[in-house]
Amino acid sequence: MRRSRAENEGPDDVSPSGYRAELVPLRFKTTSDDATGRLNALIDITGFSAWARRNQPARVTFGPDRRLETAASNLILGTSFEIRIAAAA
């Protein structure tokens, strides 16, 4: 669930009439890396972030146990993010 926004809304646009909520599906298809045993996927995150680029989906990697390990994406204005998830020692 996220804040509803217009298709052409930019990162700095606002709505004087307020906002509504919407459900946004998250779909991805994994591919297997036989060398590492990890699953990889590309995910369009433009439904969640006005900073995301439709032509540059986020890249996610799952470990051999199929738990999320990393997520990374290039965003607008030269920004990017990378998240690494690991078990506590």
PyMOL Python script that loads the backbone (N, CA, C, O; Angstrom):
from pymol import cmd

cmd.read_pdbstr("""\
ATOM      1  N   MET A   1       0.851  -1.151   0.000  1.00  0.00           N
ATOM      2  CA  MET A   1       0.000   0.000   0.000  1.00  0.00           C
ATOM      3  C   MET A   1       0.906   1.226   0.000  1.00  0.00           C
ATOM      4  O   MET A   1       1.927   1.256   0.687  1.00  0.00           O
ATOM      5  N   ARG A   2       0.528   2.219  -0.765  1.00  0.00           N
ATOM      6  CA  ARG A   2       1.306   3.451  -0.858  1.00  0.00           C
ATOM      7  C   ARG A   2       0.363   4.625  -1.128  1.00  0.00           C
ATOM      8  O   ARG A   2      -0.834   4.444  -1.354  1.00  0.00           O
ATOM      9  N   ARG A   3       0.918   5.799  -1.098  1.00  0.00           N
ATOM     10  CA  ARG A   3       0.153   6.999  -1.411  1.00  0.00           C
ATOM     11  C   ARG A   3      -0.133   7.000  -2.901  1.00  0.00           C
ATOM     12  O   ARG A   3       0.774   6.793  -3.707  1.00  0.00           O
ATOM     13  N   SER A   4      -1.361   7.228  -3.270  1.00  0.00           N
ATOM     14  CA  SER A   4      -1.731   7.284  -4.674  1.00  0.00           C
ATOM     15  C   SER A   4      -1.122   8.518  -5.322  1.00  0.00           C
ATOM     16  O   SER A   4      -1.086   9.591  -4.720  1.00  0.00           O
ATOM     17  N   ARG A   5      -0.643   8.362  -6.555  1.00  0.00           N
ATOM     18  CA  ARG A   5      -0.073   9.511  -7.262  1.00  0.00           C
ATOM     19  C   ARG A   5      -0.360   9.400  -8.744  1.00  0.00           C
ATOM     20  O   ARG A   5      -0.616   8.314  -9.265  1.00  0.00           O
ATOM     21  N   ALA A   6      -0.313  10.540  -9.416  1.00  0.00           N
ATOM     22  CA  ALA A   6      -0.545  10.574 -10.860  1.00  0.00           C
ATOM     23  C   ALA A   6       0.622   9.929 -11.587  1.00  0.00           C
ATOM     24  O   ALA A   6       1.744   9.938 -11.082  1.00  0.00           O
ATOM     25  N   GLU A   7       0.376   9.370 -12.764  1.00  0.00           N
ATOM     26  CA  GLU A   7       1.412   8.691 -13.541  1.00  0.00           C
ATOM     27  C   GLU A   7       2.569   9.616 -13.868  1.00  0.00           C
ATOM     28  O   GLU A   7       3.720   9.179 -13.882  1.00  0.00           O
ATOM     29  N   ASN A   8       2.288  10.880 -14.131  1.00  0.00           N
ATOM     30  CA  ASN A   8       3.332  11.827 -14.526  1.00  0.00           C
ATOM     31  C   ASN A   8       3.832  12.686 -13.363  1.00  0.00           C
ATOM     32  O   ASN A   8       4.483  13.704 -13.595  1.00  0.00           O
ATOM     33  N   GLU A   9       3.546  12.305 -12.138  1.00  0.00           N
ATOM     34  CA  GLU A   9       3.961  13.082 -10.964  1.00  0.00           C
ATOM     35  C   GLU A   9       5.465  13.004 -10.767  1.00  0.00           C
ATOM     36  O   GLU A   9       6.058  11.928 -10.842  1.00  0.00           O
ATOM     37  N   GLY A  10       6.071  14.145 -10.518  1.00  0.00           N
ATOM     38  CA  GLY A  10       7.501  14.197 -10.241  1.00  0.00           C
ATOM     39  C   GLY A  10       7.776  14.084  -8.750  1.00  0.00           C
ATOM     40  O   GLY A  10       6.838  14.053  -7.954  1.00  0.00           O
ATOM     41  N   PRO A  11       9.045  14.023  -8.354  1.00  0.00           N
ATOM     42  CA  PRO A  11       9.384  13.854  -6.943  1.00  0.00           C
ATOM     43  C   PRO A  11       9.025  15.059  -6.069  1.00  0.00           C
ATOM     44  O   PRO A  11       8.909  14.916  -4.852  1.00  0.00           O
ATOM     45  N   ASP A  12       8.848  16.239  -6.666  1.00  0.00           N
ATOM     46  CA  ASP A  12       8.539  17.440  -5.882  1.00  0.00           C
ATOM     47  C   ASP A  12       7.094  17.904  -6.026  1.00  0.00           C
ATOM     48  O   ASP A  12       6.723  18.920  -5.437  1.00  0.00           O
ATOM     49  N   ASP A  13       6.272  17.193  -6.788  1.00  0.00           N
ATOM     50  CA  ASP A  13       4.880  17.591  -6.988  1.00  0.00           C
ATOM     51  C   ASP A  13       4.054  17.291  -5.746  1.00  0.00           C
ATOM     52  O   ASP A  13       4.283  16.302  -5.050  1.00  0.00           O
ATOM     53  N   VAL A  14       3.089  18.169  -5.482  1.00  0.00           N
ATOM     54  CA  VAL A  14       2.175  17.974  -4.354  1.00  0.00           C
ATOM     55  C   VAL A  14       0.744  18.111  -4.849  1.00  0.00           C
ATOM     56  O   VAL A  14       0.499  18.669  -5.919  1.00  0.00           O
ATOM     57  N   SER A  15      -0.188  17.605  -4.077  1.00  0.00           N
ATOM     58  CA  SER A  15      -1.604  17.695  -4.419  1.00  0.00           C
ATOM     59  C   SER A  15      -2.310  18.548  -3.376  1.00  0.00           C
ATOM     60  O   SER A  15      -2.398  18.145  -2.217  1.00  0.00           O
ATOM     61  N   PRO A  16      -2.817  19.720  -3.759  1.00  0.00           N
ATOM     62  CA  PRO A  16      -3.502  20.574  -2.789  1.00  0.00           C
ATOM     63  C   PRO A  16      -4.799  19.963  -2.264  1.00  0.00           C
ATOM     64  O   PRO A  16      -5.285  20.364  -1.207  1.00  0.00           O
ATOM     65  N   SER A  17      -5.366  18.998  -2.989  1.00  0.00           N
ATOM     66  CA  SER A  17      -6.632  18.385  -2.558  1.00  0.00           C
ATOM     67  C   SER A  17      -6.416  17.173  -1.657  1.00  0.00           C
ATOM     68  O   SER A  17      -7.388  16.547  -1.233  1.00  0.00           O
ATOM     69  N   GLY A  18      -5.174  16.832  -1.358  1.00  0.00           N
ATOM     70  CA  GLY A  18      -4.890  15.694  -0.491  1.00  0.00           C
ATOM     71  C   GLY A  18      -4.558  14.444  -1.287  1.00  0.00           C
ATOM     72  O   GLY A  18      -4.417  14.495  -2.509  1.00  0.00           O
ATOM     73  N   TYR A  19      -4.434  13.328  -0.595  1.00  0.00           N
ATOM     74  CA  TYR A  19      -4.007  12.084  -1.225  1.00  0.00           C
ATOM     75  C   TYR A  19      -4.902  10.927  -0.809  1.00  0.00           C
ATOM     76  O   TYR A  19      -5.587  10.989   0.212  1.00  0.00           O
ATOM     77  N   ARG A  20      -4.886   9.895  -1.595  1.00  0.00           N
ATOM     78  CA  ARG A  20      -5.594   8.663  -1.290  1.00  0.00           C
ATOM     79  C   ARG A  20      -4.569   7.531  -1.287  1.00  0.00           C
ATOM     80  O   ARG A  20      -3.445   7.709  -1.756  1.00  0.00           O
ATOM     81  N   ALA A  21      -4.950   6.382  -0.766  1.00  0.00           N
ATOM     82  CA  ALA A  21      -4.053   5.225  -0.746  1.00  0.00           C
ATOM     83  C   ALA A  21      -4.390   4.313  -1.924  1.00  0.00           C
ATOM     84  O   ALA A  21      -5.506   4.341  -2.443  1.00  0.00           O
ATOM     85  N   GLU A  22      -3.418   3.509  -2.338  1.00  0.00           N
ATOM     86  CA  GLU A  22      -3.639   2.528  -3.395  1.00  0.00           C
ATOM     87  C   GLU A  22      -2.798   1.297  -3.120  1.00  0.00           C
ATOM     88  O   GLU A  22      -1.764   1.372  -2.457  1.00  0.00           O
ATOM     89  N   LEU A  23      -3.246   0.171  -3.630  1.00  0.00           N
ATOM     90  CA  LEU A  23      -2.472  -1.060  -3.556  1.00  0.00           C
ATOM     91  C   LEU A  23      -1.599  -1.141  -4.800  1.00  0.00           C
ATOM     92  O   LEU A  23      -2.072  -0.912  -5.913  1.00  0.00           O
ATOM     93  N   VAL A  24      -0.341  -1.465  -4.611  1.00  0.00           N
ATOM     94  CA  VAL A  24       0.591  -1.568  -5.727  1.00  0.00           C
ATOM     95  C   VAL A  24       1.176  -2.974  -5.711  1.00  0.00           C
ATOM     96  O   VAL A  24       1.824  -3.364  -4.740  1.00  0.00           O
ATOM     97  N   PRO A  25       0.951  -3.742  -6.784  1.00  0.00           N
ATOM     98  CA  PRO A  25       1.512  -5.099  -6.814  1.00  0.00           C
ATOM     99  C   PRO A  25       3.025  -5.058  -7.002  1.00  0.00           C
ATOM    100  O   PRO A  25       3.558  -4.156  -7.647  1.00  0.00           O
ATOM    101  N   LEU A  26       3.689  -6.021  -6.445  1.00  0.00           N
ATOM    102  CA  LEU A  26       5.130  -6.177  -6.605  1.00  0.00           C
ATOM    103  C   LEU A  26       5.350  -7.526  -7.276  1.00  0.00           C
ATOM    104  O   LEU A  26       5.180  -8.576  -6.657  1.00  0.00           O
ATOM    105  N   ARG A  27       5.729  -7.483  -8.552  1.00  0.00           N
ATOM    106  CA  ARG A  27       5.907  -8.715  -9.312  1.00  0.00           C
ATOM    107  C   ARG A  27       7.342  -8.808  -9.798  1.00  0.00           C
ATOM    108  O   ARG A  27       7.936  -7.822 -10.234  1.00  0.00           O
ATOM    109  N   PHE A  28       7.876  -9.997  -9.716  1.00  0.00           N
ATOM    110  CA  PHE A  28       9.208 -10.223 -10.261  1.00  0.00           C
ATOM    111  C   PHE A  28       9.369 -11.695 -10.576  1.00  0.00           C
ATOM    112  O   PHE A  28       8.703 -12.551  -9.993  1.00  0.00           O
ATOM    113  N   LYS A  29      10.258 -11.971 -11.499  1.00  0.00           N
ATOM    114  CA  LYS A  29      10.552 -13.340 -11.867  1.00  0.00           C
ATOM    115  C   LYS A  29      12.029 -13.571 -11.588  1.00  0.00           C
ATOM    116  O   LYS A  29      12.883 -12.808 -12.040  1.00  0.00           O
ATOM    117  N   THR A  30      12.318 -14.612 -10.854  1.00  0.00           N
ATOM    118  CA  THR A  30      13.702 -14.895 -10.499  1.00  0.00           C
ATOM    119  C   THR A  30      14.395 -15.710 -11.575  1.00  0.00           C
ATOM    120  O   THR A  30      13.771 -16.479 -12.307  1.00  0.00           O
ATOM    121  N   THR A  31      15.696 -15.519 -11.648  1.00  0.00           N
ATOM    122  CA  THR A  31      16.549 -16.347 -12.491  1.00  0.00           C
ATOM    123  C   THR A  31      17.622 -16.931 -11.580  1.00  0.00           C
ATOM    124  O   THR A  31      18.040 -16.289 -10.616  1.00  0.00           O
ATOM    125  N   SER A  32      18.055 -18.114 -11.876  1.00  0.00           N
ATOM    126  CA  SER A  32      19.027 -18.797 -11.031  1.00  0.00           C
ATOM    127  C   SER A  32      20.446 -18.599 -11.554  1.00  0.00           C
ATOM    128  O   SER A  32      20.695 -18.703 -12.755  1.00  0.00           O
ATOM    129  N   ASP A  33      21.365 -18.314 -10.646  1.00  0.00           N
ATOM    130  CA  ASP A  33      22.793 -18.240 -10.970  1.00  0.00           C
ATOM    131  C   ASP A  33      23.394 -19.570 -10.539  1.00  0.00           C
ATOM    132  O   ASP A  33      23.645 -19.785  -9.353  1.00  0.00           O
ATOM    133  N   ASP A  34      23.622 -20.449 -11.483  1.00  0.00           N
ATOM    134  CA  ASP A  34      24.102 -21.797 -11.168  1.00  0.00           C
ATOM    135  C   ASP A  34      25.457 -21.789 -10.473  1.00  0.00           C
ATOM    136  O   ASP A  34      25.740 -22.680  -9.672  1.00  0.00           O
ATOM    137  N   ALA A  35      26.298 -20.804 -10.763  1.00  0.00           N
ATOM    138  CA  ALA A  35      27.642 -20.745 -10.169  1.00  0.00           C
ATOM    139  C   ALA A  35      27.583 -20.468  -8.670  1.00  0.00           C
ATOM    140  O   ALA A  35      28.379 -21.018  -7.909  1.00  0.00           O
ATOM    141  N   THR A  36      26.643 -19.617  -8.236  1.00  0.00           N
ATOM    142  CA  THR A  36      26.589 -19.234  -6.819  1.00  0.00           C
ATOM    143  C   THR A  36      25.423 -19.867  -6.071  1.00  0.00           C
ATOM    144  O   THR A  36      25.414 -19.881  -4.840  1.00  0.00           O
ATOM    145  N   GLY A  37      24.442 -20.390  -6.797  1.00  0.00           N
ATOM    146  CA  GLY A  37      23.260 -20.953  -6.142  1.00  0.00           C
ATOM    147  C   GLY A  37      22.273 -19.900  -5.693  1.00  0.00           C
ATOM    148  O   GLY A  37      21.329 -20.201  -4.963  1.00  0.00           O
ATOM    149  N   ARG A  38      22.480 -18.677  -6.117  1.00  0.00           N
ATOM    150  CA  ARG A  38      21.604 -17.588  -5.702  1.00  0.00           C
ATOM    151  C   ARG A  38      20.560 -17.301  -6.782  1.00  0.00           C
ATOM    152  O   ARG A  38      20.775 -17.558  -7.966  1.00  0.00           O
ATOM    153  N   LEU A  39      19.427 -16.763  -6.337  1.00  0.00           N
ATOM    154  CA  LEU A  39      18.387 -16.317  -7.247  1.00  0.00           C
ATOM    155  C   LEU A  39      18.506 -14.810  -7.409  1.00  0.00           C
ATOM    156  O   LEU A  39      18.772 -14.098  -6.441  1.00  0.00           O
ATOM    157  N   ASN A  40      18.309 -14.324  -8.625  1.00  0.00           N
ATOM    158  CA  ASN A  40      18.364 -12.896  -8.919  1.00  0.00           C
ATOM    159  C   ASN A  40      17.035 -12.478  -9.538  1.00  0.00           C
ATOM    160  O   ASN A  40      16.350 -13.285 -10.167  1.00  0.00           O
ATOM    161  N   ALA A  41      16.678 -11.206  -9.353  1.00  0.00           N
ATOM    162  CA  ALA A  41      15.452 -10.702  -9.966  1.00  0.00           C
ATOM    163  C   ALA A  41      15.582  -9.201 -10.193  1.00  0.00           C
ATOM    164  O   ALA A  41      16.341  -8.516  -9.507  1.00  0.00           O
ATOM    165  N   LEU A  42      14.826  -8.706 -11.168  1.00  0.00           N
ATOM    166  CA  LEU A  42      14.696  -7.277 -11.414  1.00  0.00           C
ATOM    167  C   LEU A  42      13.276  -6.888 -11.035  1.00  0.00           C
ATOM    168  O   LEU A  42      12.327  -7.587 -11.390  1.00  0.00           O
ATOM    169  N   ILE A  43      13.119  -5.768 -10.310  1.00  0.00           N
ATOM    170  CA  ILE A  43      11.813  -5.345  -9.829  1.00  0.00           C
ATOM    171  C   ILE A  43      11.597  -3.881 -10.184  1.00  0.00           C
ATOM    172  O   ILE A  43      12.438  -3.035  -9.880  1.00  0.00           O
ATOM    173  N   ASP A  44      10.477  -3.581 -10.824  1.00  0.00           N
ATOM    174  CA  ASP A  44      10.104  -2.201 -11.106  1.00  0.00           C
ATOM    175  C   ASP A  44       9.556  -1.596  -9.818  1.00  0.00           C
ATOM    176  O   ASP A  44       8.486  -1.993  -9.357  1.00  0.00           O
ATOM    177  N   ILE A  45      10.276  -0.642  -9.231  1.00  0.00           N
ATOM    178  CA  ILE A  45       9.842  -0.037  -7.967  1.00  0.00           C
ATOM    179  C   ILE A  45       9.247   1.355  -8.163  1.00  0.00           C
ATOM    180  O   ILE A  45       9.089   2.100  -7.196  1.00  0.00           O
ATOM    181  N   THR A  46       8.914   1.714  -9.411  1.00  0.00           N
ATOM    182  CA  THR A  46       8.332   3.039  -9.647  1.00  0.00           C
ATOM    183  C   THR A  46       6.978   3.190  -8.957  1.00  0.00           C
ATOM    184  O   THR A  46       6.549   4.315  -8.701  1.00  0.00           O
ATOM    185  N   GLY A  47       6.308   2.107  -8.655  1.00  0.00           N
ATOM    186  CA  GLY A  47       5.051   2.183  -7.919  1.00  0.00           C
ATOM    187  C   GLY A  47       5.237   2.563  -6.468  1.00  0.00           C
ATOM    188  O   GLY A  47       4.273   2.942  -5.802  1.00  0.00           O
ATOM    189  N   PHE A  48       6.475   2.470  -5.955  1.00  0.00           N
ATOM    190  CA  PHE A  48       6.758   2.770  -4.559  1.00  0.00           C
ATOM    191  C   PHE A  48       7.554   4.052  -4.370  1.00  0.00           C
ATOM    192  O   PHE A  48       7.519   4.649  -3.294  1.00  0.00           O
ATOM    193  N   SER A  49       8.265   4.477  -5.394  1.00  0.00           N
ATOM    194  CA  SER A  49       9.143   5.628  -5.254  1.00  0.00           C
ATOM    195  C   SER A  49       9.078   6.528  -6.479  1.00  0.00           C
ATOM    196  O   SER A  49       9.240   6.062  -7.607  1.00  0.00           O
ATOM    197  N   ALA A  50       8.840   7.824  -6.257  1.00  0.00           N
ATOM    198  CA  ALA A  50       8.863   8.795  -7.355  1.00  0.00           C
ATOM    199  C   ALA A  50      10.288   8.996  -7.851  1.00  0.00           C
ATOM    200  O   ALA A  50      10.488   9.563  -8.925  1.00  0.00           O
ATOM    201  N   TRP A  51      11.279   8.545  -7.096  1.00  0.00           N
ATOM    202  CA  TRP A  51      12.682   8.692  -7.493  1.00  0.00           C
ATOM    203  C   TRP A  51      13.163   7.541  -8.362  1.00  0.00           C
ATOM    204  O   TRP A  51      14.224   7.637  -8.978  1.00  0.00           O
ATOM    205  N   ALA A  52      12.404   6.459  -8.422  1.00  0.00           N
ATOM    206  CA  ALA A  52      12.810   5.288  -9.205  1.00  0.00           C
ATOM    207  C   ALA A  52      12.640   5.548 -10.697  1.00  0.00           C
ATOM    208  O   ALA A  52      11.834   6.381 -11.114  1.00  0.00           O
ATOM    209  N   ARG A  53      13.411   4.820 -11.484  1.00  0.00           N
ATOM    210  CA  ARG A  53      13.342   4.917 -12.944  1.00  0.00           C
ATOM    211  C   ARG A  53      12.733   3.642 -13.504  1.00  0.00           C
ATOM    212  O   ARG A  53      13.160   2.538 -13.164  1.00  0.00           O
ATOM    213  N   ARG A  54      11.732   3.798 -14.363  1.00  0.00           N
ATOM    214  CA  ARG A  54      11.060   2.632 -14.937  1.00  0.00           C
ATOM    215  C   ARG A  54      12.017   1.810 -15.798  1.00  0.00           C
ATOM    216  O   ARG A  54      11.894   0.587 -15.850  1.00  0.00           O
ATOM    217  N   ASN A  55      12.960   2.451 -16.469  1.00  0.00           N
ATOM    218  CA  ASN A  55      13.876   1.737 -17.351  1.00  0.00           C
ATOM    219  C   ASN A  55      15.103   1.193 -16.625  1.00  0.00           C
ATOM    220  O   ASN A  55      15.973   0.590 -17.253  1.00  0.00           O
ATOM    221  N   GLN A  56      15.184   1.401 -15.299  1.00  0.00           N
ATOM    222  CA  GLN A  56      16.277   0.848 -14.502  1.00  0.00           C
ATOM    223  C   GLN A  56      15.704   0.196 -13.244  1.00  0.00           C
ATOM    224  O   GLN A  56      15.737   0.795 -12.169  1.00  0.00           O
ATOM    225  N   PRO A  57      15.185  -1.012 -13.368  1.00  0.00           N
ATOM    226  CA  PRO A  57      14.574  -1.673 -12.215  1.00  0.00           C
ATOM    227  C   PRO A  57      15.599  -1.992 -11.122  1.00  0.00           C
ATOM    228  O   PRO A  57      16.800  -2.082 -11.377  1.00  0.00           O
ATOM    229  N   ALA A  58      15.094  -2.159  -9.914  1.00  0.00           N
ATOM    230  CA  ALA A  58      15.950  -2.551  -8.796  1.00  0.00           C
ATOM    231  C   ALA A  58      16.415  -3.987  -9.011  1.00  0.00           C
ATOM    232  O   ALA A  58      15.693  -4.805  -9.580  1.00  0.00           O
ATOM    233  N   ARG A  59      17.617  -4.281  -8.555  1.00  0.00           N
ATOM    234  CA  ARG A  59      18.177  -5.627  -8.641  1.00  0.00           C
ATOM    235  C   ARG A  59      18.163  -6.240  -7.242  1.00  0.00           C
ATOM    236  O   ARG A  59      18.646  -5.625  -6.291  1.00  0.00           O
ATOM    237  N   VAL A  60      17.620  -7.431  -7.114  1.00  0.00           N
ATOM    238  CA  VAL A  60      17.604  -8.117  -5.823  1.00  0.00           C
ATOM    239  C   VAL A  60      18.259  -9.483  -5.968  1.00  0.00           C
ATOM    240  O   VAL A  60      18.199 -10.110  -7.025  1.00  0.00           O
ATOM    241  N   THR A  61      18.882  -9.928  -4.889  1.00  0.00           N
ATOM    242  CA  THR A  61      19.548 -11.225  -4.850  1.00  0.00           C
ATOM    243  C   THR A  61      19.076 -11.982  -3.620  1.00  0.00           C
ATOM    244  O   THR A  61      18.990 -11.424  -2.525  1.00  0.00           O
ATOM    245  N   PHE A  62      18.772 -13.258  -3.815  1.00  0.00           N
ATOM    246  CA  PHE A  62      18.372 -14.136  -2.722  1.00  0.00           C
ATOM    247  C   PHE A  62      19.466 -15.167  -2.510  1.00  0.00           C
ATOM    248  O   PHE A  62      20.077 -15.631  -3.474  1.00  0.00           O
ATOM    249  N   GLY A  63      19.718 -15.529  -1.267  1.00  0.00           N
ATOM    250  CA  GLY A  63      20.745 -16.516  -0.946  1.00  0.00           C
ATOM    251  C   GLY A  63      20.296 -17.926  -1.265  1.00  0.00           C
ATOM    252  O   GLY A  63      19.163 -18.137  -1.699  1.00  0.00           O
ATOM    253  N   PRO A  64      21.186 -18.906  -1.051  1.00  0.00           N
ATOM    254  CA  PRO A  64      20.831 -20.311  -1.295  1.00  0.00           C
ATOM    255  C   PRO A  64      19.623 -20.766  -0.471  1.00  0.00           C
ATOM    256  O   PRO A  64      18.909 -21.687  -0.866  1.00  0.00           O
ATOM    257  N   ASP A  65      19.398 -20.115   0.676  1.00  0.00           N
ATOM    258  CA  ASP A  65      18.246 -20.434   1.518  1.00  0.00           C
ATOM    259  C   ASP A  65      16.989 -19.672   1.087  1.00  0.00           C
ATOM    260  O   ASP A  65      15.946 -19.769   1.734  1.00  0.00           O
ATOM    261  N   ARG A  66      17.098 -18.902  -0.025  1.00  0.00           N
ATOM    262  CA  ARG A  66      16.006 -18.117  -0.616  1.00  0.00           C
ATOM    263  C   ARG A  66      15.576 -16.938   0.237  1.00  0.00           C
ATOM    264  O   ARG A  66      14.456 -16.446   0.104  1.00  0.00           O
ATOM    265  N   ARG A  67      16.455 -16.488   1.105  1.00  0.00           N
ATOM    266  CA  ARG A  67      16.193 -15.267   1.873  1.00  0.00           C
ATOM    267  C   ARG A  67      16.851 -14.093   1.170  1.00  0.00           C
ATOM    268  O   ARG A  67      17.921 -14.232   0.577  1.00  0.00           O
ATOM    269  N   LEU A  68      16.211 -12.947   1.239  1.00  0.00           N
ATOM    270  CA  LEU A  68      16.729 -11.752   0.586  1.00  0.00           C
ATOM    271  C   LEU A  68      18.110 -11.402   1.136  1.00  0.00           C
ATOM    272  O   LEU A  68      18.302 -11.335   2.350  1.00  0.00           O
ATOM    273  N   GLU A  69      19.072 -11.180   0.235  1.00  0.00           N
ATOM    274  CA  GLU A  69      20.428 -10.794   0.631  1.00  0.00           C
ATOM    275  C   GLU A  69      20.746  -9.350   0.286  1.00  0.00           C
ATOM    276  O   GLU A  69      21.280  -8.621   1.122  1.00  0.00           O
ATOM    277  N   THR A  70      20.426  -8.919  -0.944  1.00  0.00           N
ATOM    278  CA  THR A  70      20.730  -7.555  -1.361  1.00  0.00           C
ATOM    279  C   THR A  70      19.606  -6.992  -2.219  1.00  0.00           C
ATOM    280  O   THR A  70      18.864  -7.728  -2.869  1.00  0.00           O
ATOM    281  N   ALA A  71      19.500  -5.673  -2.204  1.00  0.00           N
ATOM    282  CA  ALA A  71      18.617  -4.929  -3.104  1.00  0.00           C
ATOM    283  C   ALA A  71      19.354  -3.655  -3.455  1.00  0.00           C
ATOM    284  O   ALA A  71      19.930  -3.008  -2.581  1.00  0.00           O
ATOM    285  N   ALA A  72      19.341  -3.287  -4.725  1.00  0.00           N
ATOM    286  CA  ALA A  72      20.058  -2.089  -5.167  1.00  0.00           C
ATOM    287  C   ALA A  72      19.334  -1.480  -6.360  1.00  0.00           C
ATOM    288  O   ALA A  72      18.714  -2.188  -7.154  1.00  0.00           O
ATOM    289  N   SER A  73      19.422  -0.141  -6.474  1.00  0.00           N
ATOM    290  CA  SER A  73      18.803   0.533  -7.609  1.00  0.00           C
ATOM    291  C   SER A  73      19.451   1.884  -7.836  1.00  0.00           C
ATOM    292  O   SER A  73      19.884   2.545  -6.893  1.00  0.00           O
ATOM    293  N   ASN A  74      19.514   2.288  -9.094  1.00  0.00           N
ATOM    294  CA  ASN A  74      19.904   3.643  -9.452  1.00  0.00           C
ATOM    295  C   ASN A  74      18.632   4.466  -9.533  1.00  0.00           C
ATOM    296  O   ASN A  74      17.637   4.034 -10.115  1.00  0.00           O
ATOM    297  N   LEU A  75      18.668   5.663  -8.941  1.00  0.00           N
ATOM    298  CA  LEU A  75      17.501   6.528  -8.892  1.00  0.00           C
ATOM    299  C   LEU A  75      17.780   7.811  -9.674  1.00  0.00           C
ATOM    300  O   LEU A  75      18.849   7.956 -10.267  1.00  0.00           O
ATOM    301  N   ILE A  76      16.822   8.742  -9.678  1.00  0.00           N
ATOM    302  CA  ILE A  76      17.017   9.990 -10.404  1.00  0.00           C
ATOM    303  C   ILE A  76      18.029  10.881  -9.688  1.00  0.00           C
ATOM    304  O   ILE A  76      18.373  10.647  -8.530  1.00  0.00           O
ATOM    305  N   LEU A  77      18.489  11.888 -10.388  1.00  0.00           N
ATOM    306  CA  LEU A  77      19.419  12.888  -9.866  1.00  0.00           C
ATOM    307  C   LEU A  77      20.744  12.278  -9.420  1.00  0.00           C
ATOM    308  O   LEU A  77      21.421  12.832  -8.553  1.00  0.00           O
ATOM    309  N   GLY A  78      21.119  11.140 -10.007  1.00  0.00           N
ATOM    310  CA  GLY A  78      22.404  10.521  -9.698  1.00  0.00           C
ATOM    311  C   GLY A  78      22.460   9.813  -8.359  1.00  0.00           C
ATOM    312  O   GLY A  78      23.545   9.455  -7.901  1.00  0.00           O
ATOM    313  N   THR A  79      21.326   9.603  -7.726  1.00  0.00           N
ATOM    314  CA  THR A  79      21.311   8.906  -6.443  1.00  0.00           C
ATOM    315  C   THR A  79      21.125   7.410  -6.657  1.00  0.00           C
ATOM    316  O   THR A  79      20.708   6.972  -7.729  1.00  0.00           O
ATOM    317  N   SER A  80      21.432   6.644  -5.643  1.00  0.00           N
ATOM    318  CA  SER A  80      21.262   5.196  -5.694  1.00  0.00           C
ATOM    319  C   SER A  80      21.118   4.668  -4.269  1.00  0.00           C
ATOM    320  O   SER A  80      21.375   5.383  -3.300  1.00  0.00           O
ATOM    321  N   PHE A  81      20.709   3.428  -4.159  1.00  0.00           N
ATOM    322  CA  PHE A  81      20.692   2.782  -2.845  1.00  0.00           C
ATOM    323  C   PHE A  81      21.118   1.336  -3.000  1.00  0.00           C
ATOM    324  O   PHE A  81      20.928   0.724  -4.051  1.00  0.00           O
ATOM    325  N   GLU A  82      21.695   0.804  -1.938  1.00  0.00           N
ATOM    326  CA  GLU A  82      22.033  -0.616  -1.869  1.00  0.00           C
ATOM    327  C   GLU A  82      21.799  -1.059  -0.444  1.00  0.00           C
ATOM    328  O   GLU A  82      22.264  -0.422   0.502  1.00  0.00           O
ATOM    329  N   ILE A  83      21.075  -2.156  -0.294  1.00  0.00           N
ATOM    330  CA  ILE A  83      20.770  -2.726   1.019  1.00  0.00           C
ATOM    331  C   ILE A  83      21.345  -4.127   1.066  1.00  0.00           C
ATOM    332  O   ILE A  83      21.122  -4.925   0.156  1.00  0.00           O
ATOM    333  N   ARG A  84      22.083  -4.432   2.119  1.00  0.00           N
ATOM    334  CA  ARG A  84      22.601  -5.780   2.333  1.00  0.00           C
ATOM    335  C   ARG A  84      22.009  -6.298   3.639  1.00  0.00           C
ATOM    336  O   ARG A  84      22.016  -5.606   4.657  1.00  0.00           O
ATOM    337  N   ILE A  85      21.509  -7.500   3.593  1.00  0.00           N
ATOM    338  CA  ILE A  85      20.871  -8.095   4.764  1.00  0.00           C
ATOM    339  C   ILE A  85      21.677  -9.325   5.166  1.00  0.00           C
ATOM    340  O   ILE A  85      21.962 -10.191   4.339  1.00  0.00           O
ATOM    341  N   ALA A  86      22.039  -9.391   6.436  1.00  0.00           N
ATOM    342  CA  ALA A  86      22.815 -10.519   6.940  1.00  0.00           C
ATOM    343  C   ALA A  86      22.316 -10.888   8.331  1.00  0.00           C
ATOM    344  O   ALA A  86      21.785 -10.047   9.056  1.00  0.00           O
ATOM    345  N   ALA A  87      22.491 -12.144   8.690  1.00  0.00           N
ATOM    346  CA  ALA A  87      22.116 -12.615  10.023  1.00  0.00           C
ATOM    347  C   ALA A  87      23.056 -12.019  11.047  1.00  0.00           C
ATOM    348  O   ALA A  87      24.247 -11.851  10.788  1.00  0.00           O
ATOM    349  N   ALA A  88      22.519 -11.702  12.205  1.00  0.00           N
ATOM    350  CA  ALA A  88      23.349 -11.174  13.296  1.00  0.00           C
ATOM    351  C   ALA A  88      24.290 -12.252  13.805  1.00  0.00           C
ATOM    352  O   ALA A  88      23.921 -13.423  13.902  1.00  0.00           O
ATOM    353  N   ALA A  89      25.489 -11.848  14.123  1.00  0.00           N
ATOM    354  CA  ALA A  89      26.485 -12.810  14.606  1.00  0.00           C
ATOM    355  C   ALA A  89      26.360 -13.038  16.088  1.00  0.00           C
ATOM    356  O   ALA A  89      27.121 -13.819  16.659  1.00  0.00           O
TER     357      ALA A  89
END
""", "prot")
cmd.dss("prot")
cmd.show_as("cartoon", "prot")
cmd.util.cbc("prot")
cmd.orient("prot")
